[in-house]
Amino acid sequence: MTQPTQGEVHAFSAICTHAGCTVAPGEGELLCPCHQSRYALTDAAVLGGPAPEPLPAIQVEVSGEDVVLA
């Protein structure tokens, strides 16, 4: 899950679309530790690396103080 700006919440699969490794937060992006694929925080678009596709989105919404599946 990412929060690029206050009140803007996005959720994506944590499985890299290249080799199935688990991505983790990096410096302003999501980073795959296996082969250095990089993904955008706002839409999980591929920013670099061997990943062929963005991370799949998971629909979520803010409900009070919680983030829940939409």
Z-matrix of the N, CA and C atoms (Angstrom, degrees):
N
C 1 1.435
C 2 1.530 1 107.37
N 3 1.337 2 115.66 1 141.99
C 4 1.453 3 120.22 2 178.69
C 5 1.524 4 110.01 3 -127.21
N 6 1.316 5 115.80 4 157.11
C 7 1.458 6 122.55 5 174.86
C 8 1.530 7 106.99 6 -139.01
N 9 1.354 8 116.02 7 80.74
C 10 1.461 9 119.82 8 -177.06
C 11 1.529 10 113.05 9 -60.41
N 12 1.327 11 117.18 10 -35.47
C 13 1.459 12 122.28 11 175.58
C 14 1.523 13 108.23 12 -138.23
N 15 1.317 14 116.38 13 160.13
C 16 1.466 15 121.72 14 -179.56
C 17 1.529 16 110.32 15 -53.52
N 18 1.340 17 116.87 16 124.55
C 19 1.458 18 122.05 17 177.12
C 20 1.513 19 114.81 18 85.91
N 21 1.324 20 117.95 19 -7.73
C 22 1.469 21 121.99 20 178.48
C 23 1.527 22 107.92 21 -103.26
N 24 1.333 23 116.69 22 110.88
C 25 1.459 24 121.03 23 -175.34
C 26 1.532 25 109.39 24 -121.71
N 27 1.329 26 115.74 25 134.31
C 28 1.461 27 122.36 26 177.89
C 29 1.525 28 108.28 27 -131.50
N 30 1.319 29 116.41 28 148.11
C 31 1.463 30 120.55 29 175.49
C 32 1.523 31 108.83 30 -130.00
N 33 1.315 32 115.36 31 142.14
C 34 1.458 33 121.83 32 -178.68
C 35 1.526 34 109.04 33 -139.96
N 36 1.307 35 116.00 34 160.09
C 37 1.455 36 120.28 35 169.92
C 38 1.520 37 107.82 36 -59.36
N 39 1.313 38 117.69 37 145.58
C 40 1.462 39 122.13 38 178.36
C 41 1.524 40 111.54 39 -95.40
N 42 1.337 41 117.40 40 10.42
C 43 1.458 42 121.51 41 -177.11
C 44 1.532 43 109.64 42 -100.58
N 45 1.320 44 116.35 43 117.46
C 46 1.464 45 122.12 44 -179.26
C 47 1.526 46 109.92 45 -57.62
N 48 1.330 47 116.16 46 137.50
C 49 1.460 48 120.65 47 -179.10
C 50 1.528 49 112.67 48 -78.34
N 51 1.328 50 117.36 49 -0.87
C 52 1.468 51 120.38 50 178.26
C 53 1.526 52 111.29 51 -89.75
N 54 1.334 53 117.16 52 -61.58
C 55 1.470 54 119.30 53 -173.92
C 56 1.521 55 113.32 54 -131.13
N 57 1.332 56 117.72 55 9.90
C 58 1.453 57 120.51 56 174.41
C 59 1.516 58 115.72 57 81.99
N 60 1.317 59 118.61 58 12.64
C 61 1.466 60 121.09 59 176.68
C 62 1.536 61 109.21 60 -76.29
N 63 1.307 62 116.99 61 161.88
C 64 1.461 63 121.82 62 -179.99
C 65 1.518 64 110.19 63 -87.68
N 66 1.342 65 115.96 64 123.80
C 67 1.461 66 120.57 65 178.98
C 68 1.526 67 109.72 66 -79.52
N 69 1.329 68 115.85 67 160.50
C 70 1.462 69 122.05 68 -178.50
C 71 1.525 70 108.90 69 -141.94
N 72 1.329 71 117.40 70 161.45
C 73 1.461 72 119.78 71 176.70
C 74 1.526 73 110.59 72 -61.28
N 75 1.331 74 115.12 73 139.76
C 76 1.458 75 121.98 74 174.66
C 77 1.520 76 108.21 75 -124.44
N 78 1.301 77 117.50 76 -160.75
C 79 1.467 78 122.71 77 178.70
C 80 1.527 79 109.61 78 -76.72
N 81 1.329 80 117.55 79 89.70
C 82 1.461 81 121.54 80 178.85
C 83 1.509 82 114.86 81 73.32
N 84 1.317 83 117.47 82 17.99
C 85 1.463 84 122.23 83 179.80
C 86 1.517 85 109.16 84 -159.44
N 87 1.320 86 116.45 85 172.99
C 88 1.461 87 121.76 86 172.02
C 89 1.522 88 106.85 87 -98.88
N 90 1.321 89 117.23 88 138.74
C 91 1.462 90 121.90 89 -172.38
C 92 1.525 91 110.63 90 -129.13
N 93 1.329 92 115.36 91 134.68
C 94 1.459 93 120.66 92 174.07
C 95 1.529 94 108.00 93 -91.86
N 96 1.328 95 117.98 94 120.46
C 97 1.457 96 120.33 95 -177.33
C 98 1.535 97 114.17 96 -72.22
N 99 1.320 98 118.08 97 -16.78
C 100 1.467 99 119.94 98 -176.17
C 101 1.523 100 113.27 99 -76.09
N 102 1.340 101 117.20 100 -48.58
C 103 1.463 102 120.16 101 -175.98
C 104 1.522 103 112.54 102 -134.05
N 105 1.349 104 116.26 103 15.24
C 106 1.466 105 122.79 104 172.62
C 107 1.530 106 115.34 105 67.87
N 108 1.324 107 118.28 106 24.32
C 109 1.465 108 118.92 107 171.04
C 110 1.520 109 107.70 108 -64.06
N 111 1.343 110 115.99 109 144.71
C 112 1.454 111 121.26 110 -178.41
C 113 1.521 112 108.97 111 -126.22
N 114 1.335 113 115.64 112 140.27
C 115 1.465 114 121.72 113 -177.27
C 116 1.527 115 110.37 114 -127.96
N 117 1.343 116 116.61 115 146.36
C 118 1.465 117 122.51 116 178.38
C 119 1.528 118 110.85 117 -72.34
N 120 1.329 119 115.58 118 145.32
C 121 1.471 120 120.69 119 178.86
C 122 1.526 121 112.89 120 -70.53
N 123 1.322 122 118.05 121 -29.03
C 124 1.465 123 120.41 122 -173.98
C 125 1.518 124 114.23 123 -82.11
N 126 1.344 125 117.12 124 -37.49
C 127 1.467 126 118.94 125 -176.43
C 128 1.527 127 113.67 126 -138.04
N 129 1.324 128 117.46 127 6.79
C 130 1.470 129 124.48 128 179.28
C 131 1.527 130 112.79 129 61.69
N 132 1.341 131 116.90 130 22.52
C 133 1.464 132 120.31 131 175.42
C 134 1.523 133 109.19 132 -63.92
N 135 1.311 134 116.16 133 148.95
C 136 1.463 135 121.12 134 178.30
C 137 1.526 136 108.70 135 -71.07
N 138 1.328 137 116.04 136 123.21
C 139 1.465 138 122.19 137 177.57
C 140 1.526 139 111.92 138 -97.76
N 141 1.330 140 116.53 139 -21.19
C 142 1.452 141 120.92 140 179.99
C 143 1.511 142 111.01 141 175.41
N 144 1.308 143 114.68 142 164.01
C 145 1.454 144 119.98 143 178.59
C 146 1.509 145 112.16 144 99.29
N 147 1.311 146 116.26 145 -174.77
C 148 1.464 147 119.72 146 -175.29
C 149 1.535 148 114.85 147 -82.77
N 150 1.317 149 119.45 148 -3.35
C 151 1.473 150 120.56 149 -178.21
C 152 1.528 151 110.17 150 -58.60
N 153 1.344 152 118.13 151 130.64
C 154 1.457 153 120.88 152 -177.17
C 155 1.529 154 114.33 153 -85.38
N 156 1.330 155 117.69 154 -20.63
C 157 1.461 156 121.39 155 -174.17
C 158 1.521 157 110.37 156 -143.83
N 159 1.351 158 117.18 157 159.57
C 160 1.467 159 120.38 158 174.06
C 161 1.525 160 110.71 159 -63.88
N 162 1.316 161 115.93 160 163.06
C 163 1.466 162 120.30 161 172.23
C 164 1.526 163 108.18 162 -68.95
N 165 1.334 164 118.98 163 139.19
C 166 1.461 165 120.48 164 177.34
C 167 1.533 166 111.12 165 -64.45
N 168 1.339 167 115.43 166 136.92
C 169 1.460 168 121.23 167 179.38
C 170 1.523 169 110.62 168 -78.28
N 171 1.319 170 115.14 169 150.13
C 172 1.468 171 123.23 170 172.73
C 173 1.521 172 105.64 171 -120.04
N 174 1.328 173 117.27 172 123.74
C 175 1.459 174 121.35 173 -176.33
C 176 1.525 175 110.51 174 -73.11
N 177 1.331 176 116.22 175 121.07
C 178 1.461 177 122.42 176 178.63
C 179 1.531 178 108.97 177 -134.09
N 180 1.328 179 115.56 178 163.93
C 181 1.463 180 121.86 179 174.54
C 182 1.510 181 108.48 180 -145.74
N 183 1.324 182 115.13 181 158.16
C 184 1.454 183 120.95 182 177.08
C 185 1.512 184 108.45 183 -89.28
N 186 1.328 185 115.95 184 127.60
C 187 1.461 186 122.97 185 177.98
C 188 1.518 187 107.32 186 -125.50
N 189 1.333 188 116.49 187 98.53
C 190 1.455 189 120.27 188 -174.62
C 191 1.514 190 109.22 189 66.49
N 192 1.330 191 116.60 190 -118.60
C 193 1.464 192 121.81 191 178.86
C 194 1.522 193 113.09 192 -98.72
N 195 1.336 194 116.60 193 2.85
C 196 1.462 195 121.37 194 -175.37
C 197 1.527 196 111.26 195 -109.50
N 198 1.317 197 114.82 196 154.09
C 199 1.457 198 121.62 197 170.31
C 200 1.519 199 105.59 198 -108.40
N 201 1.346 200 115.56 199 123.96
C 202 1.466 201 120.80 200 -175.26
C 203 1.514 202 109.83 201 -127.78
N 204 1.328 203 116.43 202 160.14
C 205 1.457 204 120.91 203 175.46
C 206 1.522 205 108.63 204 -63.47
N 207 1.323 206 115.65 205 139.86
C 208 1.477 207 120.83 206 -179.72
C 209 1.516 208 110.35 207 -85.86
